Amino acid sequence: MGIGADGWDGLAETSRRALLAADVVVGGGRQLALLPDACRAERVAWPSPLRPAVPKLVAEHAGRALCVLASGDPMFYGIGRTLAEELGPERLRVLPHPSSVSYACARLGWAAQDTEVVTAVGRPLERVAAVLHEGRRLLVLSAGADTPGELAALLRGRGFGPSRMDVLARLGAEDETHTTGTAESWSAQPGDPLNVVAVECRREPGALRLGLVPGLPDEAYEHDGQLTKRYVRAATLAALAPEPGELLWDVGGGSGSIAVEWLRAHPACRAVSVERDAVRAERIGRNAAALGVPGLRVVTGRAPAALVGLPTPDAVFIGGGLTGPGLLDACWEALRPGGRLVANTVTLESEALLAGWYRRHGGELVRLGVAHARSVGGFTGWRQAMPVTLWSVVKDPVATGPVGDAEPGGNDTAGDD
């Protein structure tokens, strides 16, 4: 059952009847305190950690009418999802209340369907950086009283200091508050922990523009030269073709750009970046946080040994170490049937290796050449970057045997010559 900051008075009659009929009510301390004396049920506060306690609590109160309280809509970043996953949706009756998002949009006159929502409750605030775009409206669900100030600092650091911020606290209650300012001049002291922050995004003049599609500017990354450059990166991500919920192995992470842009493709995407150099591995983590995907998992170690025990990937990118003993074989064996593998190289030795795999498994083997206009005396000419060979292939969803068992011409593109 959802309940708001207005407590009993804000509940629908259906919810009130359910509470009065309950034998046990479970919730947070703040929510339980909102119930009137007329509610005679036994009150049980959630233990911590919460999720492992669910089956035990249900078992302890078997046969009794059990009600669980949640803030707002239980199925929107709430306990309802956990209960459905742990117990099964057929065992639940959900009575929602207006969410903080609904209240905030109502107060601001914003269309909810056009508003991006990011939660900082139990999640890194850096995730906001992935959705900062000129003119967009965001609602950030705060983790506490300090979130607005931390968000203002993040906006300033990402070049969005002029953005307007509205902090709406205790939505729906009689003592509801509304504080307004801009990120660049935010000086409000921490207030009520029960708040939502609305942001109207405004980019500073000259701030780096980070678009939605793969191929972010190279300047967006901290790197030491080990970086898949912008145009090759865009082609690589197109070949990897991320879909929601899929897992990428980024082997030979360098600066982490492939994994970062895979994760930016959709919030449900997952990625592991494997990098043998500890300094670069730390840099990958910083790049991920700066670009709004702090959930990137970074593994420090040399592949293929560092790949052992990682979850099965839907796609694999190999950006370095191709000639390492057993690396391609290990990645291919780990890849799920129907998964994609993409490998890039600039050396003849690795190119020869990829040509052999192409003959056995098919796929697409392309060479990418990029030239940039540069000053030549008083004129302008082209400066060619090193060509990059890119092999992309889909693993046969039926044949899962070792490399030597593969038939030549694994798909329609093989043997075209």
Secondary structure as a PSIPRED ss2 file (coil, helix, strand):
# PSIPRED VFORMAT (PSIPRED V4.0)

   1 M C   1.000  0.000  0.000
   2 G E   0.000  0.000  1.000
   3 I E   0.000  0.000  1.000
   4 G C   1.000  0.000  0.000
   5 A C   1.000  0.000  0.000
   6 D C   1.000  0.000  0.000
   7 G H   0.000  1.000  0.000
   8 W H   0.000  1.000  0.000
   9 D H   0.000  1.000  0.000
  10 G H   0.000  1.000  0.000
  11 L C   1.000  0.000  0.000
  12 A C   1.000  0.000  0.000
  13 E H   0.000  1.000  0.000
  14 T H   0.000  1.000  0.000
  15 S H   0.000  1.000  0.000
  16 R H   0.000  1.000  0.000
  17 R H   0.000  1.000  0.000
  18 A H   0.000  1.000  0.000
  19 L H   0.000  1.000  0.000
  20 L H   0.000  1.000  0.000
  21 A H   0.000  1.000  0.000
  22 A C   1.000  0.000  0.000
  23 D C   1.000  0.000  0.000
  24 V E   0.000  0.000  1.000
  25 V E   0.000  0.000  1.000
  26 V E   0.000  0.000  1.000
  27 G E   0.000  0.000  1.000
  28 G C   1.000  0.000  0.000
  29 G H   0.000  1.000  0.000
  30 R H   0.000  1.000  0.000
  31 Q H   0.000  1.000  0.000
  32 L H   0.000  1.000  0.000
  33 A C   1.000  0.000  0.000
  34 L C   1.000  0.000  0.000
  35 L C   1.000  0.000  0.000
  36 P C   1.000  0.000  0.000
  37 D C   1.000  0.000  0.000
  38 A C   1.000  0.000  0.000
  39 C C   1.000  0.000  0.000
  40 R C   1.000  0.000  0.000
  41 A C   1.000  0.000  0.000
  42 E E   0.000  0.000  1.000
  43 R E   0.000  0.000  1.000
  44 V E   0.000  0.000  1.000
  45 A E   0.000  0.000  1.000
  46 W C   1.000  0.000  0.000
  47 P C   1.000  0.000  0.000
  48 S C   1.000  0.000  0.000
  49 P C   1.000  0.000  0.000
  50 L C   1.000  0.000  0.000
  51 R C   1.000  0.000  0.000
  52 P C   1.000  0.000  0.000
  53 A H   0.000  1.000  0.000
  54 V H   0.000  1.000  0.000
  55 P H   0.000  1.000  0.000
  56 K H   0.000  1.000  0.000
  57 L H   0.000  1.000  0.000
  58 V H   0.000  1.000  0.000
  59 A H   0.000  1.000  0.000
  60 E H   0.000  1.000  0.000
  61 H C   1.000  0.000  0.000
  62 A C   1.000  0.000  0.000
  63 G C   1.000  0.000  0.000
  64 R C   1.000  0.000  0.000
  65 A C   1.000  0.000  0.000
  66 L E   0.000  0.000  1.000
  67 C E   0.000  0.000  1.000
  68 V E   0.000  0.000  1.000
  69 L C   1.000  0.000  0.000
  70 A E   0.000  0.000  1.000
  71 S E   0.000  0.000  1.000
  72 G C   1.000  0.000  0.000
  73 D C   1.000  0.000  0.000
  74 P C   1.000  0.000  0.000
  75 M C   1.000  0.000  0.000
  76 F C   1.000  0.000  0.000
  77 Y C   1.000  0.000  0.000
  78 G C   1.000  0.000  0.000
  79 I H   0.000  1.000  0.000
  80 G H   0.000  1.000  0.000
  81 R H   0.000  1.000  0.000
  82 T H   0.000  1.000  0.000
  83 L H   0.000  1.000  0.000
  84 A H   0.000  1.000  0.000
  85 E H   0.000  1.000  0.000
  86 E H   0.000  1.000  0.000
  87 L H   0.000  1.000  0.000
  88 G C   1.000  0.000  0.000
  89 P H   0.000  1.000  0.000
  90 E H   0.000  1.000  0.000
  91 R H   0.000  1.000  0.000
  92 L C   1.000  0.000  0.000
  93 R C   1.000  0.000  0.000
  94 V C   1.000  0.000  0.000
  95 L C   1.000  0.000  0.000
  96 P C   1.000  0.000  0.000
  97 H C   1.000  0.000  0.000
  98 P C   1.000  0.000  0.000
  99 S C   1.000  0.000  0.000
 100 S H   0.000  1.000  0.000
 101 V H   0.000  1.000  0.000
 102 S H   0.000  1.000  0.000
 103 Y H   0.000  1.000  0.000
 104 A H   0.000  1.000  0.000
 105 C H   0.000  1.000  0.000
 106 A H   0.000  1.000  0.000
 107 R H   0.000  1.000  0.000
 108 L H   0.000  1.000  0.000
 109 G C   1.000  0.000  0.000
 110 W C   1.000  0.000  0.000
 111 A C   1.000  0.000  0.000
 112 A H   0.000  1.000  0.000
 113 Q H   0.000  1.000  0.000
 114 D H   0.000  1.000  0.000
 115 T C   1.000  0.000  0.000
 116 E E   0.000  0.000  1.000
 117 V E   0.000  0.000  1.000
 118 V E   0.000  0.000  1.000
 119 T E   0.000  0.000  1.000
 120 A C   1.000  0.000  0.000
 121 V C   1.000  0.000  0.000
 122 G C   1.000  0.000  0.000
 123 R C   1.000  0.000  0.000
 124 P C   1.000  0.000  0.000
 125 L H   0.000  1.000  0.000
 126 E H   0.000  1.000  0.000
 127 R H   0.000  1.000  0.000
 128 V H   0.000  1.000  0.000
 129 A H   0.000  1.000  0.000
 130 A H   0.000  1.000  0.000
 131 V H   0.000  1.000  0.000
 132 L C   1.000  0.000  0.000
 133 H C   1.000  0.000  0.000
 134 E C   1.000  0.000  0.000
 135 G C   1.000  0.000  0.000
 136 R C   1.000  0.000  0.000
 137 R E   0.000  0.000  1.000
 138 L E   0.000  0.000  1.000
 139 L E   0.000  0.000  1.000
 140 V E   0.000  0.000  1.000
 141 L E   0.000  0.000  1.000
 142 S C   1.000  0.000  0.000
 143 A C   1.000  0.000  0.000
 144 G C   1.000  0.000  0.000
 145 A C   1.000  0.000  0.000
 146 D C   1.000  0.000  0.000
 147 T H   0.000  1.000  0.000
 148 P H   0.000  1.000  0.000
 149 G H   0.000  1.000  0.000
 150 E H   0.000  1.000  0.000
 151 L H   0.000  1.000  0.000
 152 A H   0.000  1.000  0.000
 153 A H   0.000  1.000  0.000
 154 L H   0.000  1.000  0.000
 155 L H   0.000  1.000  0.000
 156 R H   0.000  1.000  0.000
 157 G H   0.000  1.000  0.000
 158 R C   1.000  0.000  0.000
 159 G C   1.000  0.000  0.000
 160 F C   1.000  0.000  0.000
 161 G C   1.000  0.000  0.000
 162 P C   1.000  0.000  0.000
 163 S C   1.000  0.000  0.000
 164 R E   0.000  0.000  1.000
 165 M E   0.000  0.000  1.000
 166 D E   0.000  0.000  1.000
 167 V E   0.000  0.000  1.000
 168 L E   0.000  0.000  1.000
 169 A E   0.000  0.000  1.000
 170 R C   1.000  0.000  0.000
 171 L C   1.000  0.000  0.000
 172 G C   1.000  0.000  0.000
 173 A C   1.000  0.000  0.000
 174 E C   1.000  0.000  0.000
 175 D C   1.000  0.000  0.000
 176 E C   1.000  0.000  0.000
 177 T E   0.000  0.000  1.000
 178 H E   0.000  0.000  1.000
 179 T E   0.000  0.000  1.000
 180 T E   0.000  0.000  1.000
 181 G E   0.000  0.000  1.000
 182 T E   0.000  0.000  1.000
 183 A H   0.000  1.000  0.000
 184 E H   0.000  1.000  0.000
 185 S H   0.000  1.000  0.000
 186 W C   1.000  0.000  0.000
 187 S C   1.000  0.000  0.000
 188 A C   1.000  0.000  0.000
 189 Q C   1.000  0.000  0.000
 190 P C   1.000  0.000  0.000
 191 G C   1.000  0.000  0.000
 192 D C   1.000  0.000  0.000
 193 P C   1.000  0.000  0.000
 194 L C   1.000  0.000  0.000
 195 N E   0.000  0.000  1.000
 196 V E   0.000  0.000  1.000
 197 V E   0.000  0.000  1.000
 198 A E   0.000  0.000  1.000
 199 V E   0.000  0.000  1.000
 200 E E   0.000  0.000  1.000
 201 C C   1.000  0.000  0.000
 202 R C   1.000  0.000  0.000
 203 R C   1.000  0.000  0.000
 204 E C   1.000  0.000  0.000
 205 P C   1.000  0.000  0.000
 206 G C   1.000  0.000  0.000
 207 A C   1.000  0.000  0.000
 208 L C   1.000  0.000  0.000
 209 R C   1.000  0.000  0.000
 210 L C   1.000  0.000  0.000
 211 G C   1.000  0.000  0.000
 212 L C   1.000  0.000  0.000
 213 V C   1.000  0.000  0.000
 214 P C   1.000  0.000  0.000
 215 G C   1.000  0.000  0.000
 216 L C   1.000  0.000  0.000
 217 P C   1.000  0.000  0.000
 218 D H   0.000  1.000  0.000
 219 E H   0.000  1.000  0.000
 220 A H   0.000  1.000  0.000
 221 Y C   1.000  0.000  0.000
 222 E C   1.000  0.000  0.000
 223 H C   1.000  0.000  0.000
 224 D C   1.000  0.000  0.000
 225 G C   1.000  0.000  0.000
 226 Q C   1.000  0.000  0.000
 227 L C   1.000  0.000  0.000
 228 T C   1.000  0.000  0.000
 229 K C   1.000  0.000  0.000
 230 R H   0.000  1.000  0.000
 231 Y H   0.000  1.000  0.000
 232 V H   0.000  1.000  0.000
 233 R H   0.000  1.000  0.000
 234 A H   0.000  1.000  0.000
 235 A H   0.000  1.000  0.000
 236 T H   0.000  1.000  0.000
 237 L H   0.000  1.000  0.000
 238 A H   0.000  1.000  0.000
 239 A H   0.000  1.000  0.000
 240 L H   0.000  1.000  0.000
 241 A C   1.000  0.000  0.000
 242 P C   1.000  0.000  0.000
 243 E C   1.000  0.000  0.000
 244 P C   1.000  0.000  0.000
 245 G C   1.000  0.000  0.000
 246 E C   1.000  0.000  0.000
 247 L E   0.000  0.000  1.000
 248 L E   0.000  0.000  1.000
 249 W E   0.000  0.000  1.000
 250 D E   0.000  0.000  1.000
 251 V E   0.000  0.000  1.000
 252 G C   1.000  0.000  0.000
 253 G C   1.000  0.000  0.000
 254 G C   1.000  0.000  0.000
 255 S C   1.000  0.000  0.000
 256 G C   1.000  0.000  0.000
 257 S H   0.000  1.000  0.000
 258 I H   0.000  1.000  0.000
 259 A H   0.000  1.000  0.000
 260 V H   0.000  1.000  0.000
 261 E H   0.000  1.000  0.000
 262 W H   0.000  1.000  0.000
 263 L H   0.000  1.000  0.000
 264 R H   0.000  1.000  0.000
 265 A C   1.000  0.000  0.000
 266 H C   1.000  0.000  0.000
 267 P C   1.000  0.000  0.000
 268 A C   1.000  0.000  0.000
 269 C C   1.000  0.000  0.000
 270 R E   0.000  0.000  1.000
 271 A E   0.000  0.000  1.000
 272 V E   0.000  0.000  1.000
 273 S E   0.000  0.000  1.000
 274 V E   0.000  0.000  1.000
 275 E E   0.000  0.000  1.000
 276 R C   1.000  0.000  0.000
 277 D C   1.000  0.000  0.000
 278 A H   0.000  1.000  0.000
 279 V H   0.000  1.000  0.000
 280 R H   0.000  1.000  0.000
 281 A H   0.000  1.000  0.000
 282 E H   0.000  1.000  0.000
 283 R H   0.000  1.000  0.000
 284 I H   0.000  1.000  0.000
 285 G H   0.000  1.000  0.000
 286 R H   0.000  1.000  0.000
 287 N H   0.000  1.000  0.000
 288 A H   0.000  1.000  0.000
 289 A H   0.000  1.000  0.000
 290 A H   0.000  1.000  0.000
 291 L C   1.000  0.000  0.000
 292 G C   1.000  0.000  0.000
 293 V C   1.000  0.000  0.000
 294 P C   1.000  0.000  0.000
 295 G C   1.000  0.000  0.000
 296 L C   1.000  0.000  0.000
 297 R E   0.000  0.000  1.000
 298 V E   0.000  0.000  1.000
 299 V E   0.000  0.000  1.000
 300 T E   0.000  0.000  1.000
 301 G C   1.000  0.000  0.000
 302 R C   1.000  0.000  0.000
 303 A C   1.000  0.000  0.000
 304 P C   1.000  0.000  0.000
 305 A H   0.000  1.000  0.000
 306 A H   0.000  1.000  0.000
 307 L H   0.000  1.000  0.000
 308 V C   1.000  0.000  0.000
 309 G C   1.000  0.000  0.000
 310 L C   1.000  0.000  0.000
 311 P C   1.000  0.000  0.000
 312 T C   1.000  0.000  0.000
 313 P C   1.000  0.000  0.000
 314 D C   1.000  0.000  0.000
 315 A E   0.000  0.000  1.000
 316 V E   0.000  0.000  1.000
 317 F E   0.000  0.000  1.000
 318 I E   0.000  0.000  1.000
 319 G C   1.000  0.000  0.000
 320 G C   1.000  0.000  0.000
 321 G C   1.000  0.000  0.000
 322 L C   1.000  0.000  0.000
 323 T C   1.000  0.000  0.000
 324 G C   1.000  0.000  0.000
 325 P C   1.000  0.000  0.000
 326 G C   1.000  0.000  0.000
 327 L H   0.000  1.000  0.000
 328 L H   0.000  1.000  0.000
 329 D H   0.000  1.000  0.000
 330 A H   0.000  1.000  0.000
 331 C H   0.000  1.000  0.000
 332 W H   0.000  1.000  0.000
 333 E H   0.000  1.000  0.000
 334 A H   0.000  1.000  0.000
 335 L C   1.000  0.000  0.000
 336 R C   1.000  0.000  0.000
 337 P C   1.000  0.000  0.000
 338 G C   1.000  0.000  0.000
 339 G C   1.000  0.000  0.000
 340 R E   0.000  0.000  1.000
 341 L E   0.000  0.000  1.000
 342 V E   0.000  0.000  1.000
 343 A E   0.000  0.000  1.000
 344 N E   0.000  0.000  1.000
 345 T E   0.000  0.000  1.000
 346 V C   1.000  0.000  0.000
 347 T C   1.000  0.000  0.000
 348 L H   0.000  1.000  0.000
 349 E H   0.000  1.000  0.000
 350 S H   0.000  1.000  0.000
 351 E H   0.000  1.000  0.000
 352 A H   0.000  1.000  0.000
 353 L H   0.000  1.000  0.000
 354 L H   0.000  1.000  0.000
 355 A H   0.000  1.000  0.000
 356 G H   0.000  1.000  0.000
 357 W H   0.000  1.000  0.000
 358 Y H   0.000  1.000  0.000
 359 R H   0.000  1.000  0.000
 360 R H   0.000  1.000  0.000
 361 H H   0.000  1.000  0.000
 362 G C   1.000  0.000  0.000
 363 G C   1.000  0.000  0.000
 364 E E   0.000  0.000  1.000
 365 L E   0.000  0.000  1.000
 366 V E   0.000  0.000  1.000
 367 R E   0.000  0.000  1.000
 368 L E   0.000  0.000  1.000
 369 G C   1.000  0.000  0.000
 370 V C   1.000  0.000  0.000
 371 A E   0.000  0.000  1.000
 372 H E   0.000  0.000  1.000
 373 A E   0.000  0.000  1.000
 374 R E   0.000  0.000  1.000
 375 S E   0.000  0.000  1.000
 376 V E   0.000  0.000  1.000
 377 G C   1.000  0.000  0.000
 378 G C   1.000  0.000  0.000
 379 F E   0.000  0.000  1.000
 380 T E   0.000  0.000  1.000
 381 G E   0.000  0.000  1.000
 382 W E   0.000  0.000  1.000
 383 R E   0.000  0.000  1.000
 384 Q E   0.000  0.000  1.000
 385 A C   1.000  0.000  0.000
 386 M C   1.000  0.000  0.000
 387 P C   1.000  0.000  0.000
 388 V E   0.000  0.000  1.000
 389 T E   0.000  0.000  1.000
 390 L E   0.000  0.000  1.000
 391 W E   0.000  0.000  1.000
 392 S E   0.000  0.000  1.000
 393 V E   0.000  0.000  1.000
 394 V E   0.000  0.000  1.000
 395 K C   1.000  0.000  0.000
 396 D C   1.000  0.000  0.000
 397 P C   1.000  0.000  0.000
 398 V C   1.000  0.000  0.000
 399 A C   1.000  0.000  0.000
 400 T C   1.000  0.000  0.000
 401 G C   1.000  0.000  0.000
 402 P C   1.000  0.000  0.000
 403 V H   0.000  1.000  0.000
 404 G H   0.000  1.000  0.000
 405 D H   0.000  1.000  0.000
 406 A C   1.000  0.000  0.000
 407 E C   1.000  0.000  0.000
 408 P C   1.000  0.000  0.000
 409 G C   1.000  0.000  0.000
 410 G C   1.000  0.000  0.000
 411 N C   1.000  0.000  0.000
 412 D C   1.000  0.000  0.000
 413 T C   1.000  0.000  0.000
 414 A C   1.000  0.000  0.000
 415 G C   1.000  0.000  0.000
 416 D C   1.000  0.000  0.000
 417 D C   1.000  0.000  0.000
